Amino acid sequence: MHKIDEEGLATAFAEVLRCLGYEKLEGHLEDTPKRAAKAWTHELCRGLNEHGPKVTTFDTDVDEMIVLRHIPIRSMCAHHLLPFLGEATIGYVPGTGKLVGLSKLSRITDWFARRPQVQEELTAQIADYVASLVVDKDPGKEEDKGGPGWRKRARNLGPRGGVGVVIHARHMCMELRGVEHKGDLSTSALRGVFLTKPEARAEFLQLVRTEHPL
């Protein structure tokens, strides 16, 4: 976890505006540095300022696929500090392991997204974190779930567990600068049976593509 210096950010934003030619901040710009600093601290980059979400898991014998779609992605390109916006789909097969509350999948996604990010790394981070929560029974200490050992735990999915994450997003660093073209980037990260069993991978990717009117 990082400690964000909100006051320092406000000073830095004031300097950015000065460098843009606004020697005097008045009218609509009068409180802009403070507003921008608040937005970056408590909204755009709040994942840096928070511990990982508290996740409750439940023992289960379910070994079928569970998929949550249309999870909002609101993140910041690490290269240009411009937004990228989209949706994530998370699927997992708990094997003989754990069930994760659906809202927690969304919270995990938001926690990793709310910071300067690269979409490819964001996708992998979410997959590994979820994998660390749904590993087979007794893969390590219970208190390690989501804690410092989560990357190590992610490798203990066992022969029947799996995690898949797909993200589709539009990047403002492409649309507002450079080529200035609209385009969406798709990335995926597959773990466990989604890598080792083609039928599981095909089922997951089919669920990602198929719309289900509600």
N, C-alpha and C positions, 0 to 999 in steps of 0.2 A: 504494500500500500504506500502511495506517495502522499505527502502533505502538501496540498496546493496553497501557494501564497497568494491569496485573493487580493490583498492590498498591493503587492508587487505587480500583479497582473494589471490592476487598474493604472498604475504608474506607467507600465509598459505600453498599454493601449493608448494612453495620452501621448506618449512619445511617438507611436506609430502615426497618430493623427497629425502630430506636429511635422513629421517627416513627409506627410502627404500635402503639407502646405497650410494646415490649419493652426496658425500660431495662437489664436484665441478660440477657446471652445465656448460657444454661446448658442442660444437657440436650441435646435434639436440635438446639437452635439454637447450641450453643457454637461450632462451626466452620463454621456455615452461610455467613457472609460469604466465607470463603476458598474454600469449595466452589463457591459461586455464581460467584465471580470466575473460578475455574479453568474452569468450564463455559462461561461466556461467552467467555473468551479463546481456549480451545483447541477448542471444539466449536460453540457456537451462532453465534459471530461470527468463526470462524477464517478466513473468506475475507478479512477486513480485514487479517489479520496475515500473509498469504501473497502471494507473487507468483502470477500466473496460472499454471495448470498447463503444464508443458512438453509440447508437442504435436508429435508426429512425423507428417508427412504423406508420402504416396507419390504420385508421378506416375501418372496413369492416363488411359486413353482411354475408360473406362466413362462412359456418359452416361445410365444408368438410375437410378431412384430408390432410395435407401438410407434405411431407416427404423428407428430404435431406439425402442422403447416401454418404458413402465413404469420410467422413470428416477425414483428417489425425489426428492421435494422436501421439504426440511426448512429452513424459513426463519422469519424474525421480522418481523412487521408493523411497519413503520417508524412508524406512527401511534400504536400502543398498546403496542409491545414485547411482543406476545403471539404465539405460534407460528401459522404456517399450514403445513399438511401436505398433500401430494398427490403427483401424478405428472406427469412431462413426457414428451412424445413429440417427437423431433427427426427430421426427414427432410431429405435434401438430394440434389440432382442435381449431381454434380461437373462435368458438361460435359466439357471437355478439360482439367480442372484437377487437383484433388488428392483423394485418399482420406484420411480421418481414422480413426485407430484407434477402435474402438467404445468402449473403456473411457474414452477421452479425452472423448467426448461427455458421459459421466456425470460426469467430473471437472470439466469446464467448467461444467456445470449446478450442481454442488455448490459450486464456488468462488463463483459469483455469488449463490447462495442463502444462503450462510452469512454473513449480515450483515443489518442492518435493511433491509427491502425493501418494495417495492410490487409486487404480482404482475404488473401490466401492464408495468411497467418491466423486471422480471426477464425476462419473456418476450422483450421486444425486445432486451435486452442479449445474451441467449443466441443469438438469431437473428443479430445483427450479428457477434458474435464467431465463430460457426461460419462465417458467410459470408466473413469475412476469411481463413479457412483454406482454403477450397475454391474460391477465385477462379481464373479461367483462368490458364494458364501465363504467367509473367513479367508480372504486373500491377504489380509494384513490387519493392522489395528483399526478399530472402528473410528477412533478419533482422527485418523489420517484422512477421512473422507473430505475432499475439498480443501484439505490443508496442505502443508508443505510437501507431502508425499504423493500428491495427486497424479503427477506425471508418471511416477513409478507404478502406482496402482493401475493406471490406464493400460498397462501392458499385461494385466492379469485377467483379461476378459474370459479366459477359459475357452473350451472347444465349442461352446454353444452360444456365447454372448457376442453381441455386435453393436456397433454404433455407426450411423451415417449422418452427415450434415451436408446440406446443399444451400448455398447462398446465391441469390440473384440480386444485383445492385447496380444502380446508376451512379456514376462518379462525376461530381462537379468539376474535378480537376481536368477532366476530358471535355466536358461540355462548355465550361466557361473560359477555358484557356487552351493554349496549344492548338490542337486540331479543331476544337470547338464543334465537335460532332456529338450527337446523342448516341449512346450505346450502352448496353447492359452487360455486365461481367458475371459469368457463372463460375463458381468454384465448388469443389466437393472434397470431402475428407471421409474416408471409409476405414473402419476398424473391425477386427474380429471376423465374424462370419460374412460380413458384407464384402470382405476381401477374399475370403477362402471359399465361399460357396456362391457360384454364379447365380443360382436360383434365388438366393436371398437378396443379392445385389439387384437383380432384375426386378424383383417384387418391390423393393424400396424405390428404385428409380421410376417405376411405373406409377407408384403412389405419388411421387413428387410431381409428375407430369399431369395426372388426371384431376380434373376439376369435379368437385362434388357439391352441387347446389344444395343449400341448406334452407 
